[in-house]
């Protein structure tokens, strides 16, 4: 039984890790985004506001330093009573600082390394040590553009201290424009299939992971005496989307989907689940504006 339990914890840790990667890794220069998950039978409604900016600074030849920041605010609303006070969960925040380095590995590949200190907390008081996390990523990128069927391959390792796994895990993404009107992306934490109606209009289907892991500064005391020290969400989302391309790199976009699986829980300071908040599917809406490099 202990072995089965450990396997279950490892799988959930992996799922949460990939969900965290789904919004902590970005090639965008600017992104302004809102995600809304309406209330379901568990009486929970969540809205996330996200702002991201990255600034590349050229050094010499094809070497760059990238500095940036990302701000996320979650509004967590409940309409049914819980056996504890929920005001500690009303406003949740994730703040990242990004420092990256891009260099030409060889004629085909570029090496991208990224260090991301993170604050993830409800910030009801001063910043605590438990609010601080560190994410590390190293990726090799091959981007082939001037061919009949352009493609892009990214292979990397990513470590996220929120996931509770003491080792880095693979980060894989493969994009291919296999037809003038069709392209796909395979990988983790996102897959999609796009139909390019024209240079201005794109339709897509997508399968993506989303999630967060946030410290609760004042532990929530549960009826059984356990303490809720963190709140986490891991979700698998299936969605349809539309993108309006203002230019090649500037666009407006929207996604409409459903959380096929999700697990929203309170965890103790050892990352054990102590209270299930939400494990039912929800409608999922995301929209925003972005300036990208691809």
C-alpha positions as CSV (number, residue, x, y, z in Angstrom):
1,X,0.0,0.0,0.0
2,X,2.8,2.4,0.8
3,X,4.4,1.8,-2.6
4,X,1.1,2.5,-4.4
5,X,0.7,5.6,-2.3
6,X,4.2,6.8,-3.2
7,X,3.5,6.2,-6.9
8,X,0.2,8.2,-6.7
9,X,2.0,11.1,-5.0
10,X,4.7,11.0,-7.7
11,X,2.1,11.0,-10.5
12,X,0.3,14.0,-8.9
13,X,3.6,15.8,-8.4
14,X,4.4,15.3,-12.1
15,X,1.0,16.5,-13.2
16,X,1.3,19.6,-10.9
17,X,4.8,20.3,-12.2
18,X,3.6,20.3,-15.8
19,X,0.6,22.4,-15.0
20,X,3.0,25.0,-13.4
21,X,5.1,25.0,-16.5
22,X,2.1,25.8,-18.6
23,X,2.2,29.4,-17.6
24,X,5.7,29.8,-16.1
25,X,7.5,29.1,-19.5
26,X,6.9,31.8,-22.2
27,X,8.6,33.0,-25.3
28,X,6.5,36.1,-25.4
29,X,7.9,39.7,-25.1
30,X,4.5,40.9,-23.7
31,X,1.3,39.2,-22.7
32,X,-1.8,40.6,-21.0
33,X,-4.3,37.8,-20.2
34,X,-7.4,36.9,-18.3
35,X,-8.5,33.3,-17.4
36,X,-11.9,32.6,-16.0
37,X,-13.2,29.3,-14.6
38,X,-16.9,29.8,-13.7
39,X,-18.6,28.3,-10.6
40,X,-19.4,24.6,-10.7
41,X,-21.2,22.2,-8.4
42,X,-18.5,22.7,-5.8
43,X,-19.4,26.4,-5.6
44,X,-15.9,27.6,-6.6
45,X,-15.2,30.3,-9.1
46,X,-11.7,31.5,-10.1
47,X,-10.4,34.4,-12.2
48,X,-6.7,34.9,-13.0
49,X,-5.2,38.2,-14.3
50,X,-1.8,37.8,-15.9
51,X,0.8,40.4,-17.0
52,X,4.2,39.4,-18.5
53,X,7.0,41.3,-20.0
54,X,10.4,40.1,-21.3
55,X,13.2,42.3,-22.6
56,X,16.0,40.8,-24.7
57,X,19.4,42.6,-24.6
58,X,21.8,41.8,-27.4
59,X,25.4,41.3,-26.2
60,X,27.5,40.2,-29.2
61,X,26.9,38.1,-32.3
62,X,23.9,36.0,-31.5
63,X,24.1,36.1,-27.7
64,X,21.3,37.7,-25.6
65,X,20.5,38.3,-22.0
66,X,16.7,38.3,-21.3
67,X,15.3,40.1,-18.3
68,X,11.6,40.1,-17.4
69,X,8.8,39.7,-14.9
70,X,5.4,38.1,-14.6
71,X,2.5,39.0,-12.3
72,X,-0.5,36.7,-11.7
73,X,-3.4,37.5,-9.4
74,X,-6.1,34.9,-8.6
75,X,-9.5,35.8,-7.4
76,X,-10.9,32.8,-5.5
77,X,-14.7,33.0,-4.8
78,X,-16.9,30.5,-3.0
79,X,-20.7,30.4,-2.8
80,X,-21.1,27.4,-0.4
81,X,-20.0,27.1,3.2
82,X,-16.7,25.2,4.0
83,X,-15.8,23.9,7.4
84,X,-13.2,26.6,7.8
85,X,-12.8,30.3,7.1
86,X,-12.0,30.9,3.3
87,X,-11.0,34.6,3.4
88,X,-7.3,33.5,3.4
89,X,-7.9,32.2,-0.2
90,X,-9.8,35.2,-1.6
91,X,-6.7,36.8,-3.3
92,X,-3.7,34.7,-4.3
93,X,-0.5,36.0,-6.1
94,X,2.4,34.6,-8.1
95,X,5.2,37.0,-9.0
96,X,8.2,35.8,-11.2
97,X,11.4,37.5,-12.0
98,X,13.1,36.1,-15.1
99,X,16.8,36.2,-16.0
100,X,17.8,34.3,-19.1
101,X,20.7,33.8,-21.4
102,X,20.5,32.8,-25.1
103,X,23.6,31.7,-27.1
104,X,24.3,29.9,-30.3
105,X,25.2,26.3,-29.5
106,X,26.1,25.4,-33.1
107,X,24.8,26.0,-36.6
108,X,21.5,24.3,-35.8
109,X,20.8,24.8,-32.1
110,X,20.5,27.6,-29.6
111,X,20.9,27.1,-25.9
112,X,18.4,29.0,-23.6
113,X,18.9,29.0,-19.9
114,X,16.5,30.6,-17.5
115,X,16.5,31.3,-13.7
116,X,13.2,32.4,-12.2
117,X,12.9,33.4,-8.6
118,X,9.3,33.3,-7.6
119,X,7.0,34.6,-4.8
120,X,3.7,32.7,-4.5
121,X,1.5,33.7,-1.6
122,X,-1.7,35.2,-0.4
123,X,0.4,38.1,1.0
124,X,-1.7,38.8,4.1
125,X,1.5,40.0,5.8
126,X,5.1,40.6,5.1
127,X,7.0,38.2,2.7
128,X,8.0,34.9,4.4
129,X,10.6,32.3,3.4
130,X,7.8,29.9,2.6
131,X,6.6,32.3,-0.1
132,X,9.8,32.0,-2.1
133,X,10.5,29.4,-4.8
134,X,13.1,28.9,-7.5
135,X,12.5,27.6,-11.1
136,X,15.4,26.6,-13.4
137,X,15.2,25.8,-17.1
138,X,17.7,24.8,-19.8
139,X,16.5,24.3,-23.3
140,X,18.0,23.5,-26.7
141,X,16.1,25.1,-29.5
142,X,16.2,24.4,-33.3
143,X,14.2,26.7,-35.5
144,X,14.1,26.0,-39.2
145,X,12.1,28.7,-41.1
146,X,13.2,29.0,-44.7
147,X,12.0,25.7,-46.0
148,X,8.7,24.4,-47.5
149,X,7.6,22.9,-44.2
150,X,9.1,25.0,-41.4
151,X,9.5,23.4,-37.9
152,X,10.7,24.2,-34.4
153,X,12.0,21.7,-31.9
154,X,12.7,22.5,-28.2
155,X,14.3,19.9,-25.8
156,X,15.0,20.8,-22.3
157,X,15.0,20.2,-18.6
158,X,13.0,22.2,-16.0
159,X,13.1,22.2,-12.2
160,X,10.3,23.7,-10.3
161,X,10.6,23.7,-6.5
162,X,6.8,24.0,-6.1
163,X,6.3,20.5,-7.4
164,X,8.1,18.8,-4.6
165,X,10.1,16.6,-7.0
166,X,13.9,16.8,-6.2
167,X,15.0,16.5,-9.8
168,X,14.4,18.2,-13.2
169,X,11.9,16.9,-15.6
170,X,11.8,17.0,-19.4
171,X,10.4,19.8,-21.4
172,X,9.5,18.9,-25.0
173,X,7.9,20.8,-27.8
174,X,7.7,20.2,-31.5
175,X,6.0,22.6,-34.0
176,X,5.6,22.0,-37.7
177,X,3.8,23.9,-40.4
178,X,3.2,20.9,-42.6
179,X,0.8,22.7,-45.1
180,X,0.3,26.4,-45.9
181,X,-3.0,26.3,-43.9
182,X,-2.2,23.7,-41.3
183,X,0.2,23.4,-38.4
184,X,0.5,21.5,-35.1
185,X,2.5,21.5,-31.8
186,X,3.2,18.4,-29.9
187,X,4.7,18.3,-26.4
188,X,4.4,19.1,-22.7
189,X,2.7,21.1,-21.3
190,X,0.7,22.1,-24.5
191,X,-0.4,20.5,-27.7
192,X,-2.5,22.2,-30.4
193,X,-3.7,21.8,-34.0
194,X,-4.2,25.0,-36.0
195,X,-6.0,25.9,-39.2
196,X,-4.6,29.2,-40.7
197,X,-7.6,30.7,-42.5
198,X,-5.4,33.6,-43.6
199,X,-2.5,35.7,-42.3
200,X,-5.0,37.4,-40.0
201,X,-7.2,34.6,-38.8
202,X,-6.3,31.3,-37.1
203,X,-8.5,28.6,-35.5
204,X,-7.1,25.9,-33.2
205,X,-7.9,23.0,-30.9
206,X,-5.7,22.7,-27.9
207,X,-4.9,20.3,-25.0
208,X,-3.0,22.0,-22.2
209,X,-2.0,21.8,-18.5
210,X,-2.7,24.6,-16.1
211,X,-2.0,24.9,-12.4
212,X,-0.5,26.8,-9.4
213,X,1.1,26.1,-6.0
214,X,0.7,29.0,-3.5
215,X,1.7,29.5,0.1
216,X,-1.0,30.4,2.7
217,X,0.7,32.7,5.2
218,X,-1.7,32.1,8.0
219,X,-2.3,28.3,8.1
220,X,-6.0,27.3,7.8
221,X,-7.0,25.1,10.7
222,X,-9.2,22.2,9.5
223,X,-11.9,20.4,11.6
224,X,-9.6,17.3,12.0
225,X,-6.8,19.5,13.3
226,X,-4.7,19.4,10.1
227,X,-3.2,22.6,8.8
228,X,-3.7,23.9,5.3
229,X,-0.4,25.6,4.5
230,X,-0.6,25.7,0.7
231,X,-3.3,25.7,-2.0
232,X,-2.6,23.9,-5.3
233,X,-4.4,23.3,-8.6
234,X,-3.6,20.9,-11.4
235,X,-5.9,20.8,-14.4
236,X,-6.0,19.3,-17.9
237,X,-7.9,21.5,-20.3
238,X,-9.3,20.7,-23.7
239,X,-10.2,23.9,-25.7
240,X,-11.1,25.5,-29.0
241,X,-9.5,28.9,-29.9
242,X,-9.4,31.8,-32.3
243,X,-6.5,34.2,-32.9
244,X,-6.5,37.5,-34.7
245,X,-3.1,38.3,-36.0
246,X,-2.6,42.1,-36.0
247,X,0.9,41.5,-37.4
248,X,3.1,38.4,-37.7
249,X,4.1,38.7,-34.0
250,X,1.3,40.7,-32.4
251,X,-2.1,39.1,-31.8
252,X,-5.4,38.9,-29.9
253,X,-6.6,35.5,-28.9
254,X,-9.3,33.6,-27.1
255,X,-9.8,30.0,-25.8
256,X,-13.0,28.3,-24.8
257,X,-12.8,24.9,-23.2
258,X,-13.4,22.5,-20.4
259,X,-11.2,21.1,-17.6
260,X,-11.2,17.4,-18.4
261,X,-9.6,16.6,-15.0
262,X,-8.7,18.9,-12.2
263,X,-7.5,18.6,-8.6
264,X,-7.8,21.7,-6.3
265,X,-6.6,20.9,-2.8
266,X,-5.2,22.3,0.4
267,X,-1.8,20.8,1.4
268,X,0.2,20.8,4.6
269,X,3.8,21.9,4.9
270,X,5.0,18.5,3.6
271,X,2.8,18.8,0.5
272,X,0.4,16.1,1.6
273,X,-3.3,16.7,0.6
274,X,-5.3,17.6,3.7
275,X,-8.6,18.9,2.1
276,X,-10.2,18.5,-1.3
277,X,-11.6,21.8,-2.6
278,X,-12.6,20.9,-6.1
279,X,-12.3,17.9,-8.4
280,X,-15.2,18.5,-10.8
281,X,-14.9,19.7,-14.4
282,X,-15.5,23.4,-15.2
283,X,-15.9,25.5,-18.3
284,X,-12.7,27.4,-19.0
285,X,-12.2,30.7,-20.8
286,X,-9.0,32.5,-21.6
287,X,-8.3,35.6,-23.7
288,X,-5.7,38.2,-24.1
289,X,-3.1,40.2,-26.1
290,X,0.5,39.2,-26.8
291,X,3.6,40.1,-28.6
292,X,5.7,37.0,-29.4
293,X,8.9,36.0,-31.1
294,X,7.3,33.1,-33.0
